[in-house]
């Protein structure tokens, strides 16, 4: 017998969710949407001032955490603080990420390290720290990836490599934990109107990204938040493992 629609709508009520990279964009929108759906949300970001204002906007209880996903100890502390404060952890939304696009020839390898440390290792550290608690709650891991994790593009080689890496890590994780009741969900957005492209230091690449975004009706952060909620509110026997979502206008 399947849960009724009413039961399904309440599946996030009182659930505890940790969202990384919650200071802006997809992370911020997702944290707010989860709170509106009744979840208790821990919001982590390097810039803790922004999540504080978010916590005031959210209708439910929120815990604000200063979190640097590139620091394994910071990640462990954030997960511990979440569980100590709320008493459990039901879902992790691994959203923290940076995009520093640029050609490989003469590329700034320090920027490569930053992307690998944040996008790939950071999401791996957070999943690693959260997993014992998620196994206990039969919870979920949501990995915010990208269309760049399916199709690599010139100028985005390293960013794409981090997102392809997330896909590989997530599939291995899924195979290890799905029979234990933990669902692994990879969300791959196309062009979203966020701050992501503003961090690009290569002027030509930044202009290219802006022109590309201006050429279409981009997705909004709230669109991705809706996808996360959809995946997290499925009945327990349903695992939505992968969601690819592009603007209608985006051709590749």
N, C-alpha and C positions, 0 to 999 in steps of 0.2 A: 504494500500500500504506500503510495507516494504522499509526501507531506502536502497539506492544502496550501493554497496561495497565501493564506493568512499566516500559516506557520513559516513559510519561506520568507515572508516579508520581515519576520522577526528574528531571523537567524543571526543578525549582527547585534541584536540588543544585548548590552552588557559585555559583549566580546571585547577582548583587549588586542589592539593592533599597534604595532610599532612601525612608523613611517620614517624612512631616512630621506635626507635632502628635502626637508619639509619647509624650507624658508621661502620658497617661491615655486611658481609653475605647477607642474604635475603633482609634486609632493604636497604642496600647500592645498591644492584643490582636492586631492584625494583625502587628506586628513580632515578637511572640512566636510566632505561628503560622507565619510565614515562616521563622523561625529553626529551629523544630521540623521544618520541611519540608526543611531542608538549605541554605537560602539564607544568604548573608552579608549582614547587614542594617546599614545606617547609620540611626540613629535621631536625628531632629532635633526640638528643641523649645526654646521660650524658657526653660522651667524644666529646665535640664540635670541637676539633681539626681535627678529621677525616672527619666529614661532610664538613669542610671548604675546604679540598683538593678535596672532591667529587664535591662540588659546582663549582670548577674550571674545572672539567672533563665534567660536564653536559653541553650539547649544549644550554639548555634553562635557563631561570631565576630561580635561587634557593635562598631560604631564609634559613639560618642556625640558628637553635635554640638550646640553651642549655635546655634540657628537662629531667626531672626525673619523670617518669610515676607514681612512688610510692607517689609522692607529689601532692595532688589534686590542690593546688594553682599553682604549676609549670605547670601542665597540662592546667589549665584554661588560664594562661598567654600565653602559646604557641599557643593555639587555637585563642585567642584574637589577638595576634601578627600576626598570619597568615592572619586572616580576615582583619585586619587593613592594612596590607602591600599589599595584593593582591586584596582585595575588596570582597572576597567571599570564600567559602569552598565547593568544589564539591565532595570530597571523602577523607576518612580517611583509611589509611592502618595501622592497629594495629599490629605491628610486634615485639615490644620490649619484650624480654623474656630471662630467664635464666634456665638452666637445671643443678641441683645439685643432681645427682642421688646418691642413697645409700639405704641400707636396713632400714626398719622401726625400728627394734630392735636396741637400742642405737643410733638411728639417731640424728643428730644435729638439734634440733628444731629451732634454729636461722636460719638455711638454709631453713627450711620449710617456715618460715615467709617471707624470702626473695623471694622465688618462688611465694608464694600466693600474696604478695604485688606487685610484678612486673608483673607476667604472668596474674593473674586473676583480682585483684583490679585495676592494672594499665590500663589494656585494658577497664575495666568498667568505670574508671574515664575519660578516653579519649573519649570513645563513648558518655558518659554523657555530656561532655563539648562541643563536636562537634555537637551533635544532633540538636539543634535549627537551626544551620546554614545549616545542611544537609537537614532538612525539607524545608527550604527556597529554596534551589537549586535543590531539588529532587535528591539528590546525593546518595552516596553509602558508606557503611562501610565494609571494608575487614578485617576479623579476621584471622590472621595467627595462626592456631592451630597446630595439629600434629596427626599422626596416634595414638599417646599415648592418644588422646582424644576419641578414639574409642575402643582401646584394652589396658587394663592396663597390666603392666609387673612387675615381681619381681624386686626390686631395683629402680623402678620408680613410686612408689605409690603416692608420693606427687606431683611430676611433672605431672603425669597422672591426678590426681585430679584437678589440675589447668586447664588442657586442657579440661577435661570433663566439668568443670565449664564454660569455654568459650562457649562450645557447647550449654549448657542449657541457658546461658544468651543470646546468639545470636539468638536462636530460639524464645525466648520470645520477644526479640527486633524486630525480623522480623515480628512476628504477630502484634505487636503494630504499626509498621511504613510502612509496605509494601503497604497498601491501600492509603497511603499518598505520595507514589512515591519514597520512600527511599528503596534501595535494600541492603540486608544484605548477605554477601558472606563469607563463612567459607572455608578456604584453609587448608588442612590437609596433610602436607608433611611427607614422610617417612624419611629415612636417607639422609641427605644433608651434603655435605662437607662444614662445617662452623666452627666457633670458639666455638660453643655451648658446645661441650663435653670437651673442654679444661678447663672449669670453674669447673669441678667436682673435689672435694677435696679428695674424697675417692679413694686411689690409685688403689685398686682392681677394683672398678667400672670404673675408667678412662681407665684402661688397657682393660677391657671388651668392653667398648665403642669403643676403638681404633681398637681392633681385629675385632669387628663386622663390623665397617666401612671398614676395609681393606679387608674384605671377599667379597666385592661386588663393582660393578661400581656405586658409589653413585650419587645421584642427585647433580647438581650444583645450586648455588644461582640463576643463570640466568634462569634455568628451572622454578623455582618458580615465578620469575619476569614475565616470559612469561604467566604463568597461571593467574596472577593478571591482566595483560593487557587484556588477553582474556575475563575475566569476566567483566572488566570495559568498554570494547568496544562493548558489545552487545547492540542491539536496546533497547530503554527504556522499551518496553513491555516484555523484556526477563530478568528474574532474575535467575542467576546461583547461587543458594544458597549454594551449597556444592561441593567442588572438593577434592577428595582423590587421592593423587599422590605418588606412591612409585617407587623406583628403580625396574627395571625388576627383578633384582636378589634378591630382598627382599621378603622373604616368609611370614613374619608375621608383 
